[in-house]
């Protein structure tokens, strides 16, 4: 029975190190996806000044390349809204939260479910995401300064289900408020 306490620190290390590696997350591990997340976080002043958010679509083109399409800023309190048509090929939404609000809100998780794409939450302390079909958050990367870490990046993310056509293109997407 004395061995169990010795395994606990090893298990804790493994469980905390895995999110730091960002596993096999195709958006985070792509050069464009990662840079999009950094740009959105930077435009929100790193979530440190004020209580507003910024957001973007991550769009996959026919050739498999990704593009970041920033939403116009509304400077709304703890939320961001998009008025218009979701770009064809949208494979994810990325949006910032204030620094202390690292988890996706219920609304963030519901949006991922409704659109069928992941909804990433960005803070200086890490990246989490709401996954379609799940009402729990998944940690992508954890720890302050993730945006400065070098990772092995792929040129293209693997193809994923994307939003296509006006039938799946809501005229209003609201990425907040956080929990």
ZADO-1210 file (C-alpha; in nm, 4 decimals, padded with zeros to 6 digits):
<atoms>
<atom x="00.0000" y="00.0000" z="00.0000" code="UNK" pos="1"/>
<atom x="00.2966" y="00.2349" z="00.0382" code="UNK" pos="2"/>
<atom x="00.3521" y="00.2252" z="-00.3385" code="UNK" pos="3"/>
<atom x="00.0336" y="00.4115" z="-00.4229" code="UNK" pos="4"/>
<atom x="00.1532" y="00.7439" z="-00.2722" code="UNK" pos="5"/>
<atom x="00.4751" y="00.7116" z="-00.4745" code="UNK" pos="6"/>
<atom x="00.2783" y="00.6656" z="-00.7953" code="UNK" pos="7"/>
<atom x="00.0598" y="00.9693" z="-00.7304" code="UNK" pos="8"/>
<atom x="00.3301" y="01.2308" z="-00.8105" code="UNK" pos="9"/>
<atom x="00.4311" y="01.0423" z="-01.1240" code="UNK" pos="10"/>
<atom x="00.0705" y="01.0155" z="-01.2395" code="UNK" pos="11"/>
<atom x="00.0105" y="01.3839" z="-01.1605" code="UNK" pos="12"/>
<atom x="00.3158" y="01.4791" z="-01.3688" code="UNK" pos="13"/>
<atom x="00.1999" y="01.2708" z="-01.6645" code="UNK" pos="14"/>
<atom x="-00.1544" y="01.4086" z="-01.6485" code="UNK" pos="15"/>
<atom x="-00.0329" y="01.7682" z="-01.6331" code="UNK" pos="16"/>
<atom x="00.2374" y="01.7254" z="-01.8979" code="UNK" pos="17"/>
<atom x="00.0032" y="01.5811" z="-02.1595" code="UNK" pos="18"/>
<atom x="-00.2040" y="01.9008" z="-02.2015" code="UNK" pos="19"/>
<atom x="00.1186" y="02.1019" z="-02.2295" code="UNK" pos="20"/>
<atom x="00.2024" y="01.9098" z="-02.5442" code="UNK" pos="21"/>
<atom x="-00.1329" y="01.9969" z="-02.7070" code="UNK" pos="22"/>
<atom x="-00.1659" y="01.6322" z="-02.8018" code="UNK" pos="23"/>
<atom x="-00.2882" y="01.5819" z="-03.1521" code="UNK" pos="24"/>
<atom x="-00.5073" y="01.8900" z="-03.1789" code="UNK" pos="25"/>
<atom x="-00.4988" y="01.9674" z="-03.5523" code="UNK" pos="26"/>
<atom x="-00.6001" y="02.3338" z="-03.5271" code="UNK" pos="27"/>
<atom x="-00.3602" y="02.4225" z="-03.2446" code="UNK" pos="28"/>
<atom x="-00.0739" y="02.2294" z="-03.4043" code="UNK" pos="29"/>
<atom x="-00.1133" y="02.3928" z="-03.7453" code="UNK" pos="30"/>
<atom x="00.0921" y="02.7049" z="-03.8084" code="UNK" pos="31"/>
<atom x="-00.2086" y="02.9092" z="-03.9235" code="UNK" pos="32"/>
<atom x="-00.4369" y="02.7848" z="-03.6452" code="UNK" pos="33"/>
<atom x="-00.1810" y="02.8583" z="-03.3757" code="UNK" pos="34"/>
<atom x="-00.1034" y="03.2038" z="-03.5183" code="UNK" pos="35"/>
<atom x="-00.4761" y="03.2774" z="-03.5425" code="UNK" pos="36"/>
<atom x="-00.5134" y="03.1999" z="-03.1727" code="UNK" pos="37"/>
<atom x="-00.2222" y="03.4254" z="-03.0845" code="UNK" pos="38"/>
<atom x="-00.3577" y="03.7094" z="-03.3014" code="UNK" pos="39"/>
<atom x="-00.7042" y="03.6855" z="-03.1447" code="UNK" pos="40"/>
<atom x="-00.5561" y="03.6843" z="-02.7949" code="UNK" pos="41"/>
<atom x="-00.3291" y="03.9788" z="-02.8791" code="UNK" pos="42"/>
<atom x="-00.6240" y="04.1779" z="-03.0189" code="UNK" pos="43"/>
<atom x="-00.8070" y="04.1215" z="-02.6894" code="UNK" pos="44"/>
<atom x="-00.5056" y="04.2739" z="-02.5112" code="UNK" pos="45"/>
<atom x="-00.4190" y="03.9272" z="-02.3771" code="UNK" pos="46"/>
<atom x="-00.7423" y="03.9243" z="-02.1746" code="UNK" pos="47"/>
<atom x="-00.5782" y="04.1539" z="-01.9211" code="UNK" pos="48"/>
<atom x="-00.7341" y="04.4924" z="-02.0022" code="UNK" pos="49"/>
<atom x="-01.1104" y="04.5185" z="-01.9776" code="UNK" pos="50"/>
<atom x="-01.3673" y="04.2436" z="-01.9970" code="UNK" pos="51"/>
<atom x="-01.4118" y="04.2120" z="-02.3728" code="UNK" pos="52"/>
<atom x="-01.3467" y="03.9266" z="-02.6141" code="UNK" pos="53"/>
<atom x="-01.2247" y="03.8856" z="-02.9712" code="UNK" pos="54"/>
<atom x="-01.3041" y="03.5988" z="-03.2074" code="UNK" pos="55"/>
<atom x="-01.2267" y="03.4464" z="-03.5466" code="UNK" pos="56"/>
<atom x="-01.3277" y="03.1652" z="-03.7761" code="UNK" pos="57"/>
<atom x="-01.0691" y="02.9079" z="-03.8798" code="UNK" pos="58"/>
<atom x="-01.1527" y="02.8187" z="-04.2393" code="UNK" pos="59"/>
<atom x="-01.0217" y="02.5224" z="-04.4373" code="UNK" pos="60"/>
<atom x="-00.9926" y="02.5741" z="-04.8134" code="UNK" pos="61"/>
<atom x="-01.0336" y="02.3053" z="-05.0789" code="UNK" pos="62"/>
<atom x="-00.6553" y="02.2547" z="-05.0948" code="UNK" pos="63"/>
<atom x="-00.6464" y="02.1804" z="-04.7191" code="UNK" pos="64"/>
<atom x="-00.4863" y="02.5118" z="-04.6222" code="UNK" pos="65"/>
<atom x="-00.6242" y="02.7047" z="-04.3258" code="UNK" pos="66"/>
<atom x="-00.7102" y="03.0731" z="-04.2983" code="UNK" pos="67"/>
<atom x="-00.7984" y="03.2918" z="-04.0008" code="UNK" pos="68"/>
<atom x="-01.0952" y="03.5250" z="-04.0534" code="UNK" pos="69"/>
<atom x="-01.1249" y="03.7736" z="-03.7657" code="UNK" pos="70"/>
<atom x="-01.4675" y="03.8884" z="-03.6558" code="UNK" pos="71"/>
<atom x="-01.5298" y="04.2625" z="-03.6417" code="UNK" pos="72"/>
<atom x="-01.5004" y="04.3694" z="-03.2792" code="UNK" pos="73"/>
<atom x="-01.8152" y="04.4681" z="-03.0912" code="UNK" pos="74"/>
<atom x="-01.6307" y="04.5543" z="-02.7658" code="UNK" pos="75"/>
<atom x="-01.9210" y="04.4000" z="-02.5761" code="UNK" pos="76"/>
<atom x="-01.8820" y="04.3041" z="-02.2109" code="UNK" pos="77"/>
<atom x="-01.7611" y="03.9413" z="-02.1882" code="UNK" pos="78"/>
<atom x="-01.9010" y="03.8420" z="-02.5265" code="UNK" pos="79"/>
<atom x="-01.8431" y="03.8735" z="-02.8984" code="UNK" pos="80"/>
<atom x="-02.1011" y="03.8450" z="-03.1748" code="UNK" pos="81"/>
<atom x="-02.0789" y="03.7869" z="-03.5460" code="UNK" pos="82"/>
<atom x="-02.3462" y="03.9210" z="-03.7799" code="UNK" pos="83"/>
<atom x="-02.3355" y="03.7657" z="-04.1240" code="UNK" pos="84"/>
<atom x="-02.2842" y="03.4337" z="-04.2941" code="UNK" pos="85"/>
<atom x="-02.0417" y="03.1804" z="-04.1545" code="UNK" pos="86"/>
<atom x="-01.7670" y="03.1384" z="-04.4165" code="UNK" pos="87"/>
<atom x="-01.7854" y="02.8130" z="-04.6147" code="UNK" pos="88"/>
<atom x="-01.5284" y="02.5623" z="-04.4911" code="UNK" pos="89"/>
<atom x="-01.5312" y="02.6893" z="-04.1330" code="UNK" pos="90"/>
<atom x="-01.3754" y="02.4181" z="-03.9144" code="UNK" pos="91"/>
<atom x="-01.3499" y="02.6026" z="-03.5813" code="UNK" pos="92"/>
<atom x="-01.4199" y="02.9179" z="-03.3870" code="UNK" pos="93"/>
<atom x="-01.1471" y="03.0640" z="-03.1680" code="UNK" pos="94"/>
<atom x="-01.2221" y="03.3362" z="-02.9157" code="UNK" pos="95"/>
<atom x="-01.0599" y="03.4988" z="-02.6173" code="UNK" pos="96"/>
<atom x="-01.1825" y="03.5175" z="-02.2598" code="UNK" pos="97"/>
<atom x="-01.0595" y="03.7471" z="-01.9841" code="UNK" pos="98"/>
<atom x="-00.7496" y="03.5948" z="-01.8216" code="UNK" pos="99"/>
<atom x="-00.9278" y="03.4433" z="-01.5212" code="UNK" pos="100"/>
<atom x="-01.2042" y="03.2719" z="-01.7208" code="UNK" pos="101"/>
<atom x="-01.0262" y="02.9777" z="-01.8795" code="UNK" pos="102"/>
<atom x="-01.3148" y="02.7361" z="-01.9333" code="UNK" pos="103"/>
<atom x="-01.5739" y="02.7438" z="-02.2106" code="UNK" pos="104"/>
<atom x="-01.9106" y="02.8689" z="-02.0913" code="UNK" pos="105"/>
<atom x="-02.2299" y="02.6731" z="-02.1329" code="UNK" pos="106"/>
<atom x="-02.3040" y="02.9027" z="-02.4277" code="UNK" pos="107"/>
<atom x="-01.9631" y="02.8218" z="-02.5839" code="UNK" pos="108"/>
<atom x="-02.0350" y="02.4490" z="-02.5530" code="UNK" pos="109"/>
<atom x="-02.3853" y="02.4908" z="-02.6947" code="UNK" pos="110"/>
<atom x="-02.2475" y="02.6843" z="-02.9924" code="UNK" pos="111"/>
<atom x="-01.9993" y="02.4032" z="-03.0654" code="UNK" pos="112"/>
<atom x="-02.2846" y="02.1548" z="-03.0511" code="UNK" pos="113"/>
<atom x="-02.5156" y="02.3582" z="-03.2744" code="UNK" pos="114"/>
<atom x="-02.2514" y="02.4282" z="-03.5413" code="UNK" pos="115"/>
<atom x="-02.0791" y="02.0906" z="-03.5146" code="UNK" pos="116"/>
<atom x="-01.7298" y="02.2425" z="-03.4863" code="UNK" pos="117"/>
<atom x="-01.4925" y="02.3026" z="-03.1943" code="UNK" pos="118"/>
<atom x="-01.5095" y="02.6371" z="-03.0149" code="UNK" pos="119"/>
<atom x="-01.1697" y="02.7255" z="-02.8646" code="UNK" pos="120"/>
<atom x="-01.1313" y="02.9487" z="-02.5581" code="UNK" pos="121"/>
<atom x="-00.8035" y="03.1407" z="-02.5416" code="UNK" pos="122"/>
<atom x="-00.6422" y="03.2970" z="-02.2358" code="UNK" pos="123"/>
<atom x="-00.2829" y="03.3697" z="-02.1407" code="UNK" pos="124"/>
<atom x="-00.3106" y="03.0690" z="-01.9087" code="UNK" pos="125"/>
<atom x="-00.4013" y="02.8137" z="-02.1742" code="UNK" pos="126"/>
<atom x="-00.6357" y="02.6972" z="-02.4466" code="UNK" pos="127"/>
<atom x="-00.9455" y="02.4892" z="-02.3859" code="UNK" pos="128"/>
<atom x="-01.2162" y="02.3933" z="-02.6271" code="UNK" pos="129"/>
<atom x="-01.5791" y="02.3055" z="-02.6389" code="UNK" pos="130"/>
<atom x="-01.6128" y="01.9885" z="-02.8449" code="UNK" pos="131"/>
<atom x="-01.9270" y="01.9127" z="-03.0455" code="UNK" pos="132"/>
<atom x="-02.1235" y="01.6334" z="-02.8808" code="UNK" pos="133"/>
<atom x="-01.9714" y="01.6893" z="-02.5375" code="UNK" pos="134"/>
<atom x="-02.0737" y="01.9188" z="-02.2568" code="UNK" pos="135"/>
<atom x="-01.7292" y="01.9068" z="-02.0958" code="UNK" pos="136"/>
<atom x="-01.4271" y="02.1167" z="-02.1847" code="UNK" pos="137"/>
<atom x="-01.1116" y="01.9648" z="-02.3310" code="UNK" pos="138"/>
<atom x="-00.7746" y="02.1117" z="-02.2362" code="UNK" pos="139"/>
<atom x="-00.5586" y="02.1766" z="-02.5427" code="UNK" pos="140"/>
<atom x="-00.2627" y="02.3422" z="-02.3703" code="UNK" pos="141"/>
<atom x="-00.2205" y="02.4566" z="-02.0124" code="UNK" pos="142"/>
<atom x="00.0171" y="02.7082" z="-01.8610" code="UNK" pos="143"/>
<atom x="00.1098" y="03.0727" z="-01.8859" code="UNK" pos="144"/>
<atom x="00.3093" y="03.1639" z="-02.1934" code="UNK" pos="145"/>
<atom x="00.1826" y="02.8839" z="-02.4206" code="UNK" pos="146"/>
<atom x="00.1881" y="03.1364" z="-02.7058" code="UNK" pos="147"/>
<atom x="00.5685" y="03.1621" z="-02.6796" code="UNK" pos="148"/>
<atom x="00.6390" y="02.7880" z="-02.6808" code="UNK" pos="149"/>
<atom x="00.7772" y="02.6201" z="-02.9899" code="UNK" pos="150"/>
<atom x="00.5840" y="02.3222" z="-03.1178" code="UNK" pos="151"/>
<atom x="00.6182" y="02.0857" z="-03.4093" code="UNK" pos="152"/>
<atom x="00.3784" y="02.2392" z="-03.6570" code="UNK" pos="153"/>
<atom x="00.2188" y="02.0767" z="-03.9561" code="UNK" pos="154"/>
<atom x="00.1763" y="02.2581" z="-04.2831" code="UNK" pos="155"/>
<atom x="-00.1874" y="02.1574" z="-04.3015" code="UNK" pos="156"/>
<atom x="-00.4399" y="02.0337" z="-04.0539" code="UNK" pos="157"/>
<atom x="-00.6182" y="01.7096" z="-04.1377" code="UNK" pos="158"/>
<atom x="-00.9531" y="01.7626" z="-04.3022" code="UNK" pos="159"/>
<atom x="-01.2407" y="01.7867" z="-04.0571" code="UNK" pos="160"/>
<atom x="-01.6140" y="01.8382" z="-04.0912" code="UNK" pos="161"/>
<atom x="-01.6741" y="02.1940" z="-04.1981" code="UNK" pos="162"/>
<atom x="-01.9716" y="02.4234" z="-04.2250" code="UNK" pos="163"/>
<atom x="-02.0876" y="02.4561" z="-04.5853" code="UNK" pos="164"/>
<atom x="-02.3778" y="02.6393" z="-04.7416" code="UNK" pos="165"/>
<atom x="-02.6409" y="02.8776" z="-04.6113" code="UNK" pos="166"/>
<atom x="-02.8491" y="02.6078" z="-04.4412" code="UNK" pos="167"/>
<atom x="-02.5812" y="02.5788" z="-04.1703" code="UNK" pos="168"/>
<atom x="-02.4889" y="02.9461" z="-04.1704" code="UNK" pos="169"/>
<atom x="-02.6602" y="03.1351" z="-03.8897" code="UNK" pos="170"/>
<atom x="-02.6850" y="03.5094" z="-03.9325" code="UNK" pos="171"/>
<atom x="-02.5791" y="03.5694" z="-03.5707" code="UNK" pos="172"/>
<atom x="-02.3187" y="03.3866" z="-03.3693" code="UNK" pos="173"/>
<atom x="-02.2634" y="03.4958" z="-03.0125" code="UNK" pos="174"/>
<atom x="-01.9448" y="03.3651" z="-02.8458" code="UNK" pos="175"/>
<atom x="-02.0280" y="03.4753" z="-02.4921" code="UNK" pos="176"/>
<atom x="-02.0850" y="03.5416" z="-02.2126" code="UNK" pos="177"/>
<atom x="-01.8372" y="03.3191" z="-02.0316" code="UNK" pos="178"/>
<atom x="-01.9267" y="03.1381" z="-01.7109" code="UNK" pos="179"/>
</atoms>
